[in-house]
């Protein structure tokens, strides 16, 4: 299989894709771990190695993909006990994991403390007291950071996760109260630092710079008004990447130009060593994913052309336009079998009896015929595991991972009866 060029899967050989379809049927996902690793390295270079990169498992928890990026990522951002177990299965050391989420149960916190997870981002005083009680009962120490909901709203992020009333983090105006609880329970809590996540899908370098400066301001205020020292500062992420336009994404070079001086100044003024962290999911994996479905029928209806394929919202809800307002435009579609065919305008419909099961509305494609493979590009994040896989009762798709140029099966299809 040839190496994908730039941000397009069009360089893939159609015969190779047909071979994958023949081996495990359609639909299927193909994830390019080489591309994910290259993007992680590019971020590290852009910031001169001053910032660690955590991969957010929620974006794509495929075990083969996690294993393939283990040697490149500095760790993982996890959001449940299940993601902790998936990370450990992939061979990650517990100390490299950062556990966030607004509704951690006591069982999940116990699981994290028992495994000595590197950092639990505490998002409420309730979670803080639960960690203290579990640590007292077990004799272990809980590694914690305070996730902070900043007072200022950063309007550069498409999906805003701070700066307003929200379920994430401790409101900034109450952080010093939480800090006093941490300081009073130093035997049970190993304080690591703070975590500020302003939002997702930011395409403006200046917006990320403002978010980082705000997080560093919170650090300084916390350290000036409490005995705590922030050894680790999770700056969040949210670098924008479009699912429907290959040319629209955060300009990493421009971001580095405005952000490097801010980070350098902070590091130089710090009285002790700091670990600065970005946690990124969609930005790392979106363009590294291809969803492939086969055309099973075509029809005309009242002047419009429809193409029916064997996969849709049951496998990739976001590509069908129903996973968040920021993603309602058509994903990029390709006719992988006959890219040189004459173009036509059509709507690509999935197999469900739901009229919203549309992978493309009035898109221009090389004329699809029954049996052709159609590819949904930029499908590597929030795909299979963010979709209603049991809806329709169809098998789950095969998932393949390309690593070091070699494509292997990472997860086999499973029929609905496997979930009984």
C-alpha positions in Angstrom: 0.0 0.0 0.0 1.4 3.3 -1.0 2.0 6.1 1.5 -0.7 8.8 1.6 0.5 12.1 0.4 -0.3 15.5 2.0 -3.7 15.4 3.5 -5.4 13.2 0.9 -6.1 9.5 0.8 -6.3 9.7 -3.0 -2.8 8.3 -3.2 -3.9 5.0 -1.8 -4.1 2.2 -4.3 -7.7 1.2 -5.1 -6.7 -2.4 -5.4 -5.2 -2.3 -1.9 -8.5 -1.0 -0.5 -10.4 -3.6 -2.4 -8.2 -6.2 -0.8 -9.0 -4.9 2.7 -12.7 -5.0 1.8 -12.4 -8.6 0.5 -10.6 -9.7 3.7 -13.2 -8.4 6.2 -16.0 -6.9 4.3 -17.4 -3.4 4.3 -17.7 -0.9 5.8 -14.3 -0.6 7.5 -12.1 2.1 9.1 -8.4 2.6 8.2 -6.3 4.6 10.7 -2.8 5.9 9.7 -0.7 5.8 12.9 2.3 7.0 11.0 0.5 10.2 10.3 -0.6 10.6 14.0 3.0 10.1 15.1 4.3 12.6 12.6 1.8 15.2 13.9 2.9 14.6 17.5 6.5 15.1 16.5 5.7 18.2 14.6 4.1 19.7 17.7 7.1 18.8 19.8 9.4 20.4 17.3 7.3 23.5 17.0 7.7 24.3 20.7 11.3 23.2 20.9 10.5 20.3 23.2 9.2 22.5 25.9 5.6 21.0 25.8 4.6 17.4 26.3 1.8 15.9 24.1 -0.9 13.7 25.6 -3.2 11.9 23.3 -6.9 12.1 24.3 -8.1 8.5 24.1 -11.7 9.6 23.7 -11.0 10.7 20.2 -10.2 7.2 19.1 -9.5 4.4 21.6 -8.6 1.7 19.1 -6.0 -0.6 20.8 -3.8 -0.9 17.7 -3.7 2.9 17.3 -2.9 3.4 21.0 -0.1 0.8 20.8 1.3 2.4 17.6 1.6 5.9 19.2 3.0 4.7 22.5 6.6 5.5 21.7 5.8 9.0 20.4 3.1 10.4 22.7 4.2 11.5 26.2 1.1 9.9 27.7 -2.6 9.7 27.4 -5.6 11.7 28.6 -8.2 9.2 29.8 -11.8 9.7 30.8 -13.0 6.5 32.5 -11.8 3.3 34.2 -12.4 1.6 30.9 -10.0 4.0 29.1 -7.5 3.4 31.9 -7.7 -0.3 31.3 -7.4 0.2 27.6 -4.3 2.3 28.1 -2.7 -0.3 30.4 -3.6 -3.1 27.9 -1.8 -1.0 25.2 1.4 -1.0 27.4 1.3 2.5 28.8 2.8 3.1 32.3 0.2 4.3 34.8 2.3 7.4 35.6 1.9 8.6 32.0 -1.9 8.8 32.3 -4.0 11.9 33.1 -7.6 11.2 34.2 -10.2 13.9 33.6 -14.0 13.9 33.5 -16.8 15.7 35.4 -18.6 12.6 36.8 -15.9 10.2 38.1 -17.4 7.6 40.3 -15.9 6.5 43.6 -15.1 3.1 42.0 -13.3 4.9 39.1 -11.3 7.1 41.5 -10.4 4.0 43.5 -9.3 2.3 40.3 -7.1 5.2 39.4 -5.6 5.5 42.9 -5.0 1.8 43.1 -3.1 1.9 39.8 -1.1 5.0 40.8 -2.4 6.9 37.8 -0.1 9.8 37.1 -2.7 12.6 37.6 -6.4 12.8 38.5 -7.8 16.1 37.3 -10.2 16.8 40.2 -13.3 18.6 38.8 -15.2 19.3 42.0 -14.8 19.5 45.8 -16.8 16.2 46.0 -14.1 14.4 43.9 -11.4 16.0 46.1 -13.0 14.6 49.3 -13.6 11.2 47.7 -9.9 11.0 46.8 -8.9 11.9 50.4 -11.2 9.3 51.8 -10.1 6.6 49.4 -6.4 7.4 50.1 -7.0 7.3 53.9 -8.8 3.9 53.6 -6.3 2.3 51.3 -3.1 3.8 52.6 -2.2 5.0 49.1 -1.6 8.6 47.9 -3.7 10.2 45.2 -1.9 12.1 42.5 -4.2 15.1 41.9 -4.4 18.3 39.9 -7.2 20.9 40.2 -9.1 21.4 37.0 -10.1 25.0 36.8 -13.1 26.6 35.1 -11.6 30.0 34.2 -13.6 33.1 34.8 -13.0 34.6 31.3 -14.8 33.1 28.3 -12.5 32.5 25.3 -14.6 33.1 22.2 -12.0 31.8 19.8 -13.0 28.2 20.6 -15.9 26.7 18.6 -16.9 24.5 21.5 -16.5 26.4 24.7 -15.7 24.3 27.8 -14.8 27.1 30.3 -15.5 30.6 31.2 -19.2 30.0 31.9 -21.5 27.9 34.1 -20.5 24.4 33.1 -20.0 20.9 34.6 -16.2 20.9 33.9 -13.7 21.9 36.6 -13.8 24.0 39.8 -14.9 27.6 39.2 -11.8 29.8 39.4 -13.3 31.9 42.2 -13.4 28.8 44.4 -10.0 27.4 43.5 -8.2 28.8 46.5 -10.8 27.1 48.8 -10.0 23.8 47.0 -6.3 24.5 47.4 -6.7 24.9 51.2 -8.3 21.4 51.3 -5.4 20.0 49.3 -2.8 21.6 51.5 -4.5 20.3 54.6 -4.4 16.8 53.4 -0.9 16.5 52.0 -0.5 13.0 53.4 -3.3 11.7 51.2 -2.9 14.0 48.2 0.2 14.4 46.0 -0.5 17.7 44.4 0.7 17.9 40.8 -0.7 21.2 39.4 -3.6 22.6 37.5 -5.6 21.7 34.4 -7.4 24.3 32.3 -9.3 23.3 29.1 -10.9 26.4 27.5 -12.6 24.5 24.6 -12.3 22.7 21.3 -12.0 23.6 17.6 -9.9 26.8 17.8 -8.4 27.9 14.5 -6.9 31.2 15.7 -3.4 31.1 17.1 -4.2 34.2 19.1 -7.0 32.4 20.8 -4.8 29.6 22.0 -2.2 32.1 23.2 -4.9 33.9 25.2 -6.0 30.6 26.7 -2.5 29.7 27.7 -1.8 33.1 29.2 -5.0 32.8 31.2 -3.9 29.4 32.5 -0.5 30.7 33.5 -2.2 33.6 35.3 -4.2 31.1 37.3 -1.0 29.3 38.2 0.7 32.4 39.5 -2.4 33.4 41.5 -2.7 30.0 43.1 1.0 29.9 44.0 1.0 33.4 45.4 -2.0 32.7 47.6 -1.4 29.1 48.8 1.5 26.9 49.7 0.9 24.7 46.6 3.4 24.5 43.7 2.2 23.5 40.2 4.8 21.0 38.9 2.5 20.1 36.0 0.4 22.5 34.0 -2.1 21.0 31.6 -2.8 23.8 29.1 -5.6 21.9 27.4 -5.6 21.8 23.6 -8.5 22.2 21.3 -6.4 23.0 18.2 -8.8 23.3 15.3 -9.0 20.8 12.4 -11.8 20.7 9.9 -13.6 17.5 8.9 -14.9 19.0 5.6 -12.0 21.2 4.4 -8.5 19.7 4.3 -6.9 23.1 4.1 -8.5 24.5 7.3 -6.7 23.6 10.5 -4.7 25.3 13.2 -1.5 26.8 11.7 1.1 25.2 13.9 3.9 27.4 12.7 1.9 30.6 13.4 0.8 29.2 16.8 4.4 28.5 17.8 5.5 32.0 16.8 3.0 33.7 19.1 3.2 31.1 21.9 6.9 30.3 22.2 7.8 33.6 23.8 5.0 33.2 26.4 6.2 29.8 27.4 9.8 30.8 27.4 9.1 33.8 29.6 7.1 31.6 32.1 9.8 28.9 32.2 12.6 31.4 32.8 10.6 33.1 35.6 9.7 29.8 37.3 11.5 29.1 40.6 11.4 25.3 39.9 11.0 22.8 37.0 7.7 22.8 35.2 6.0 20.3 33.0 3.8 21.9 30.4 1.3 19.7 28.6 -1.1 19.9 25.7 -3.8 17.3 25.5 -5.0 16.7 21.9 -7.3 14.2 20.2 -9.1 15.4 17.1 -6.1 17.4 15.9 -4.0 14.3 16.0 -6.3 11.7 14.5 -9.0 13.3 12.4 -7.0 13.4 9.1 -5.5 10.0 9.9 -8.8 8.2 9.4 -10.7 6.8 6.4 -14.1 5.3 6.6 -14.9 3.1 3.6 -18.4 1.9 2.6 -19.7 0.1 -0.5 -22.4 1.4 -2.9 -25.3 -1.0 -2.8 -27.8 0.9 -4.8 -28.7 4.1 -6.7 -32.0 5.9 -7.4 -33.5 9.1 -8.7 -36.2 10.7 -6.6 -38.1 13.8 -7.9 -35.1 15.2 -9.7 -32.4 14.3 -7.1 -29.9 11.5 -7.3 -29.3 9.2 -4.3 -26.5 6.7 -3.7 -27.1 4.1 -1.0 -24.1 2.6 0.9 -23.8 -0.1 3.5 -22.6 2.1 6.4 -23.6 5.4 7.9 -24.5 7.0 11.2 -24.4 3.6 13.0 -20.6 3.7 12.5 -19.8 7.4 12.1 -22.4 9.6 13.6 -20.4 12.8 13.1 -20.0 12.2 9.4 -23.8 11.9 9.1 -23.9 15.5 10.6 -25.5 14.7 13.9 -22.6 14.8 16.4 -22.4 18.5 17.5 -23.3 21.7 15.8 -19.6 22.3 14.8 -19.6 19.3 12.5 -22.8 19.6 10.5 -21.1 20.2 7.1 -20.4 17.4 4.7 -17.2 15.4 5.4 -15.0 15.0 2.3 -16.1 12.1 0.1 -14.1 10.2 -2.5 -15.0 7.6 -5.1 -12.1 5.2 -4.3 -12.9 2.7 -7.0 -13.3 5.0 -10.0 -11.9 8.5 -9.2 -11.7 9.4 -12.9 -15.4 8.9 -13.6 -17.5 11.8 -14.9 -18.7 13.9 -11.9 -22.3 14.0 -10.7 -24.2 15.7 -7.9 -25.8 13.3 -5.5 -26.8 12.6 -1.9 -25.1 9.6 -0.2 -27.4 7.8 2.2 -26.6 5.2 4.8 -28.7 2.0 5.6 -30.9 3.3 8.4 -34.6 4.1 8.3 -33.6 7.5 9.7 -33.7 10.4 7.1 -30.7 12.0 8.8 -28.5 9.1 7.9 -26.7 11.0 5.1 -22.9 10.9 4.6 -23.1 13.6 2.0 -25.9 16.0 0.9 -25.7 17.3 -2.6 -22.0 16.5 -3.0 -20.2 16.2 -6.3 -18.5 12.8 -6.8 -17.2 10.8 -9.7 -20.4 9.0 -10.7 -20.8 6.1 -8.2 -21.9 2.7 -9.4 -23.1 -0.3 -7.5 -20.1 -2.0 -6.0 -17.9 1.1 -5.9 -16.1 1.9 -2.6 -16.7 5.4 -1.3 -14.3 6.9 1.3 -15.1 9.4 4.0 -12.0 11.4 4.7 -10.9 13.0 8.0 -12.8 10.2 9.8 -10.2 9.3 12.4 -11.8 11.0 15.4 -15.1 10.5 17.3 -16.1 7.8 14.8 -17.0 4.3 15.8 -17.1 4.6 19.6 -19.0 7.9 19.4 -21.8 6.3 17.3 -24.8 4.0 18.0 -23.1 0.8 16.9 -26.0 -1.4 18.0 -28.6 0.6 16.0 -29.8 -1.4 13.0 -28.2 -4.6 14.3 -25.5 -4.6 11.6 -22.0 -5.9 12.3 -19.4 -3.4 13.6 -16.9 -2.5 10.9 -13.4 -3.9 10.8 -10.7 -1.4 11.9 -7.3 -1.5 10.3 -4.1 0.4 11.4 -1.3 1.4 9.2 2.0 1.6 11.2 5.5 1.7 9.8 3.9 1.4 6.4 2.2 -1.9 7.1 -1.5 -2.3 7.4 -2.8 -4.8 10.0 -6.3 -5.7 11.3 -6.7 -4.0 14.7 -10.3 -5.0 15.5 -12.5 -7.6 13.7 -16.1 -7.0 12.9 -18.6 -8.2 15.5 -22.2 -9.2 15.0 -24.9 -7.8 17.2 -25.2 -11.1 19.0 -21.7 -10.6 20.4 -23.1 -7.9 22.6 -25.8 -10.1 24.2 
